[in-house]
Amino acid sequence: MKYIVTGGGGFIGSHLTEKLIKLGHKVIVIDNFSVGRRNNLKSIKKNIKIINADINNKDKIFKYFKNVDCVFHLAALADIVPSIENPEFYFSTNVNGTFNVLHCSLKNKVKRFIYVASSSSYGIPKIYPTPESYSIDPQYPYALTKRIGEEITLHFAKVFKLNATSLRFFNVYGPRARTSGTYGAMFGVFLAQKIAGKPYTMVGDGNQSRDFTYVSDAVEALISTAKNKKISGECFNVGSGKTVTVNKVIKLLKGKFVKIPKRPGEPDITYADITKIKKRIGWKPKISIEKGITLLLKNLESWKNSPVWTPKSIKKATKKWFFYLGKK
């Protein structure tokens, strides 16, 4: 089959691209590499076409959607602070860009469309594990733009009959996890600190917990959902089905830590109710947090060139985060 992976040079996108090609498919990667890296795709030697293009440029990307079986739409801007500082940029990419990808898919009669949404759209929920039916309450522009992208996707499925499904990812981690930007993903930050012999920067008291989902499980959820063409116009949570404290993660990684202030707009718990995807799609996670961390530590050297965050640099980088989202 022939697939498009937007954001295919990114963390999850590159793992998905590798898996699709391993399964014998052809993949077109569309990425402007503002977030993703070409180096993430260096192991792939055949059945791949890499298009350096921005999804905001509909005219440039349109032709690549011809005769495509399925589009996985992962291209997006992440990070909280930049979305506060420059919401226009986030709306342009995450909202308008998503519309463009949907438009190209519809006009070229793409058979299947999978949108990667974010669990951040739930905001700070009061029900755990959190089901898909829970109310939506984004706390910052990044979360809002990802939610709007999901709404547009579901609308295309409803009105234009595009065969489309949305997956809400919970705290995906693994090799190639983002470490740049304003205080990158937690595991990437911790592993860079571990290599440098620096203490882990633990937010708050470390009792907050997260539904950490290993990247290979996320990829399997994407592929399993794409295969199920009978389900369209719906959203599904993708998580481990468990919640793990940051204190436990630090214990598993081993090492010293320092505490930094708890950040506003973040939930104390993320915990996906994955009953729906297990029942309807037949997918379930395989990698425990213990196994996932073991796999990360085996690839520790891959984080050697990552930025090493300190309490001082984090305080500076998150100043506007506290200003805009903190108590007035």
C-alpha positions as CSV (number, residue, x, y, z in Angstrom):
1,M,0.0,0.0,0.0
2,K,1.0,3.6,-0.4
3,Y,0.9,5.9,2.7
4,I,1.6,9.5,3.5
5,V,3.0,10.4,6.9
6,T,2.9,14.1,7.6
7,G,5.5,14.9,10.2
8,G,7.3,11.7,9.2
9,G,10.7,13.1,10.3
10,G,9.5,13.6,13.9
11,F,9.6,11.4,16.9
12,I,6.4,9.3,16.4
13,G,6.3,9.9,12.7
14,S,9.7,8.4,12.0
15,H,9.0,5.3,14.0
16,L,5.7,4.9,12.1
17,T,7.5,5.3,8.8
18,E,10.0,2.7,9.7
19,K,7.3,0.2,10.7
20,L,5.2,0.8,7.5
21,I,8.3,0.2,5.3
22,K,9.2,-2.9,7.3
23,L,5.8,-4.2,6.6
24,G,6.4,-3.8,2.8
25,H,4.6,-0.5,2.1
26,K,5.6,2.6,0.3
27,V,5.7,5.9,2.3
28,I,5.7,9.5,1.3
29,V,7.0,11.7,4.2
30,I,5.9,15.3,4.1
31,D,7.8,17.4,6.6
32,N,9.4,20.8,6.7
33,F,11.8,19.6,9.4
34,S,11.2,22.6,11.7
35,V,10.5,20.0,14.4
36,G,11.5,16.7,12.9
37,R,14.9,15.6,11.8
38,R,16.1,14.0,8.6
39,N,18.5,12.0,10.7
40,N,15.5,10.2,12.2
41,L,15.0,8.6,8.8
42,K,18.6,7.7,8.0
43,S,18.1,3.9,8.4
44,I,15.5,3.8,5.6
45,K,17.0,3.2,2.2
46,K,14.1,2.2,0.0
47,N,10.4,2.7,-0.6
48,I,10.4,6.2,0.8
49,K,10.0,9.6,-0.8
50,I,10.9,12.6,1.4
51,I,9.1,15.8,0.5
52,N,10.5,18.9,2.3
53,A,7.4,21.0,2.4
54,D,5.2,22.9,4.8
55,I,1.6,21.7,5.1
56,N,0.5,25.3,5.0
57,N,1.5,25.3,1.3
58,K,-1.5,23.4,-0.1
59,D,-0.5,23.9,-3.7
60,K,2.9,22.3,-3.1
61,I,1.7,19.2,-1.3
62,F,-1.5,18.5,-3.3
63,K,0.0,16.3,-6.0
64,Y,1.5,13.8,-3.6
65,F,-1.9,12.7,-2.4
66,K,-2.8,11.0,-5.7
67,N,-3.4,7.3,-5.5
68,V,-2.6,7.2,-1.7
69,D,-4.3,4.5,0.4
70,C,-4.0,6.2,3.8
71,V,-2.8,9.5,5.3
72,F,-1.4,9.6,8.8
73,H,-1.4,13.2,9.9
74,L,1.1,13.8,12.6
75,A,2.6,17.2,11.5
76,A,2.1,19.8,14.2
77,L,3.8,22.3,16.4
78,A,4.2,21.2,20.0
79,D,5.2,23.0,23.3
80,I,3.2,25.2,25.6
81,V,5.2,28.4,25.9
82,P,5.8,29.0,22.2
83,S,2.0,28.5,21.6
84,I,1.4,31.3,24.2
85,E,4.0,33.6,22.7
86,N,3.0,33.0,19.1
87,P,-0.5,31.6,18.9
88,E,-0.9,32.7,15.3
89,F,1.9,30.4,14.2
90,Y,0.2,27.4,16.0
91,F,-3.2,28.2,14.5
92,S,-1.6,28.4,11.1
93,T,0.1,25.0,11.3
94,N,-2.1,22.9,13.6
95,V,-5.5,24.3,12.3
96,N,-5.0,25.6,8.8
97,G,-2.4,23.0,8.0
98,T,-4.7,20.2,9.1
99,F,-7.4,21.6,6.9
100,N,-5.1,21.6,4.0
101,V,-4.1,18.0,4.5
102,L,-7.7,17.0,4.9
103,H,-8.6,18.9,1.7
104,C,-5.8,17.3,-0.3
105,S,-7.0,13.9,1.0
106,L,-10.6,14.5,0.1
107,K,-10.0,15.8,-3.4
108,N,-7.6,13.0,-4.2
109,K,-10.0,10.4,-2.8
110,V,-7.7,9.0,-0.2
111,K,-9.2,5.9,1.3
112,R,-8.3,6.4,5.0
113,F,-7.3,9.3,7.2
114,I,-5.8,9.0,10.7
115,Y,-5.4,12.2,12.8
116,V,-3.1,12.3,15.8
117,A,-4.8,14.3,18.5
118,S,-3.6,15.1,22.0
119,S,-4.9,14.1,25.5
120,S,-4.1,17.7,26.5
121,S,-7.5,18.6,25.0
122,Y,-9.0,17.2,28.2
123,G,-7.3,20.0,30.2
124,I,-7.4,19.1,33.9
125,P,-10.0,16.3,34.1
126,K,-11.6,15.1,37.3
127,I,-12.4,11.5,36.2
128,Y,-9.7,8.9,36.0
129,P,-9.2,6.9,33.9
130,T,-10.5,9.6,31.5
131,P,-12.9,8.3,28.8
132,E,-13.3,9.9,25.3
133,S,-16.7,11.2,26.4
134,Y,-15.2,13.5,29.0
135,S,-15.6,17.2,28.5
136,I,-13.0,19.1,26.5
137,D,-11.2,22.0,28.2
138,P,-7.8,23.0,26.7
139,Q,-5.6,25.0,29.0
140,Y,-3.3,26.6,26.4
141,P,-3.1,27.4,22.7
142,Y,-1.2,24.2,21.7
143,A,-4.0,22.0,23.2
144,L,-6.7,24.2,21.7
145,T,-5.2,24.0,18.2
146,K,-4.8,20.3,18.4
147,R,-8.5,20.0,19.5
148,I,-9.7,22.2,16.6
149,G,-7.7,20.0,14.2
150,E,-9.6,17.0,15.6
151,E,-12.9,18.8,15.2
152,I,-12.2,19.6,11.6
153,T,-11.2,16.0,11.0
154,L,-14.4,14.6,12.5
155,H,-16.4,17.2,10.6
156,F,-14.9,16.1,7.3
157,A,-15.9,12.5,8.2
158,K,-19.4,13.6,9.0
159,V,-20.2,16.0,6.1
160,F,-17.8,14.9,3.3
161,K,-17.8,11.2,4.2
162,L,-14.0,11.1,4.4
163,N,-13.1,7.8,6.1
164,A,-11.3,9.5,9.1
165,T,-10.5,8.6,12.7
166,S,-8.8,10.5,15.5
167,L,-6.4,9.1,18.1
168,R,-5.7,11.0,21.3
169,F,-2.2,10.1,22.4
170,F,-1.2,10.1,26.1
171,N,2.5,10.9,27.0
172,V,4.3,9.0,24.3
173,Y,8.0,8.3,25.0
174,G,10.8,6.4,23.5
175,P,13.9,6.8,21.3
176,R,14.1,10.2,19.4
177,A,11.7,11.8,21.9
178,R,11.9,15.6,21.6
179,T,14.4,17.3,23.9
180,S,14.6,20.8,22.3
181,G,12.1,23.6,22.7
182,T,10.9,25.1,25.9
183,Y,11.6,22.2,28.3
184,G,11.1,19.2,26.1
185,A,9.4,15.9,26.8
186,M,10.3,14.5,30.3
187,F,12.2,11.3,29.3
188,G,14.4,13.1,26.9
189,V,15.2,15.8,29.5
190,F,16.0,13.2,32.2
191,L,18.2,11.1,29.9
192,A,20.2,14.0,28.8
193,Q,20.7,15.0,32.5
194,K,21.7,11.4,33.3
195,I,24.4,11.4,30.6
196,A,25.7,14.8,31.8
197,G,25.8,13.6,35.5
198,K,23.2,16.3,36.4
199,P,20.3,15.8,38.8
200,Y,16.9,15.2,37.3
201,T,14.6,18.3,37.5
202,M,11.5,16.9,39.2
203,V,8.4,19.1,38.9
204,G,6.7,19.6,42.2
205,D,6.8,16.7,44.7
206,G,7.0,14.0,42.0
207,N,3.7,12.5,43.1
208,Q,2.0,13.6,39.9
209,S,1.5,10.7,37.6
210,R,1.3,10.2,33.8
211,D,0.0,7.6,31.4
212,F,3.4,6.9,29.7
213,T,2.9,5.2,26.3
214,Y,5.9,3.6,24.6
215,V,6.3,4.7,21.0
216,S,6.0,1.2,19.5
217,D,2.6,0.8,21.2
218,A,1.5,4.2,19.7
219,V,2.7,3.0,16.2
220,E,0.7,-0.2,16.5
221,A,-2.4,1.7,17.5
222,L,-2.0,3.9,14.4
223,I,-1.6,0.9,12.1
224,S,-4.4,-1.1,13.7
225,T,-6.8,1.8,13.4
226,A,-5.9,2.4,9.8
227,K,-6.7,-1.2,9.0
228,N,-10.2,-0.9,10.5
229,K,-12.0,1.1,7.8
230,K,-15.4,0.4,9.3
231,I,-14.9,3.0,12.0
232,S,-15.0,6.6,10.9
233,G,-15.9,9.9,12.5
234,E,-14.8,8.8,16.0
235,C,-12.0,9.4,18.4
236,F,-10.1,6.9,20.6
237,N,-7.7,7.3,23.5
238,V,-4.3,5.7,23.1
239,G,-2.5,5.1,26.4
240,S,-0.9,2.4,28.5
241,G,-4.0,2.0,30.6
242,K,-1.9,2.7,33.7
243,T,-0.6,5.8,35.4
244,V,2.9,6.1,36.9
245,T,4.3,8.7,39.2
246,V,7.3,10.7,38.3
247,N,8.9,9.5,41.5
248,K,8.7,5.9,40.3
249,V,10.3,7.0,36.9
250,I,13.2,8.6,38.7
251,K,13.6,5.5,40.9
252,L,13.7,3.3,37.8
253,L,16.2,5.6,36.1
254,K,18.3,5.9,39.3
255,G,20.1,9.1,40.3
256,K,19.6,12.3,42.3
257,F,17.0,14.9,41.6
258,V,16.2,18.5,42.4
259,K,12.7,20.0,42.7
260,I,11.4,22.8,40.5
261,P,8.1,24.6,40.9
262,K,4.9,22.9,39.8
263,R,3.6,24.4,36.6
264,P,0.1,25.8,36.1
265,G,-2.2,24.3,33.5
266,E,-0.9,20.8,34.0
267,P,-3.0,18.0,35.4
268,D,-1.8,16.1,38.4
269,I,-2.8,12.9,36.6
270,T,-3.1,11.7,33.0
271,Y,-4.7,8.3,32.8
272,A,-6.4,7.0,29.6
273,D,-9.5,4.9,29.6
274,I,-8.6,2.6,26.7
275,T,-11.7,0.4,27.0
276,K,-13.0,1.7,23.7
277,I,-10.0,1.1,21.5
278,K,-9.4,-2.3,23.0
279,K,-13.0,-3.3,22.2
280,R,-13.6,-1.6,18.9
281,I,-10.1,-1.7,17.3
282,G,-8.7,-4.7,19.1
283,W,-5.5,-2.9,20.1
284,K,-3.9,-3.0,23.5
285,P,-0.5,-1.8,24.8
286,K,2.4,-4.3,25.3
287,I,5.3,-2.3,26.8
288,S,5.3,-1.8,30.6
289,I,7.0,1.3,32.1
290,E,9.8,-1.0,33.4
291,K,10.5,-2.5,30.0
292,G,10.2,0.9,28.3
293,I,12.8,2.4,30.6
294,T,15.1,-0.6,30.1
295,L,14.9,-0.1,26.3
296,L,15.6,3.6,26.7
297,L,18.7,3.0,28.8
298,K,20.0,0.6,26.2
299,N,20.0,3.5,23.8
300,L,21.2,6.1,26.2
301,E,23.9,7.4,23.9
302,S,21.3,8.7,21.5
303,W,20.7,11.6,23.9
304,K,24.3,12.6,24.2
305,N,23.9,15.7,22.0
306,S,20.6,16.8,23.6
307,P,20.3,20.0,25.6
308,V,20.9,19.6,29.3
309,W,18.2,21.5,31.2
310,T,18.9,23.0,34.7
311,P,16.6,24.6,37.2
312,K,17.9,28.0,36.1
313,S,17.4,27.5,32.4
314,I,14.0,26.0,33.0
315,K,12.9,28.9,35.2
316,K,14.0,31.3,32.4
317,A,12.3,29.3,29.6
318,T,9.0,28.9,31.5
319,K,8.7,32.5,32.8
320,K,5.8,33.3,30.4
321,W,4.2,30.0,31.2
322,F,3.8,31.0,34.8
323,F,2.8,34.6,33.8
324,Y,0.0,33.6,31.5
325,L,-1.3,30.4,33.1
326,G,-0.6,31.1,36.8
327,K,-3.0,32.5,39.3
328,K,-3.6,36.2,38.7
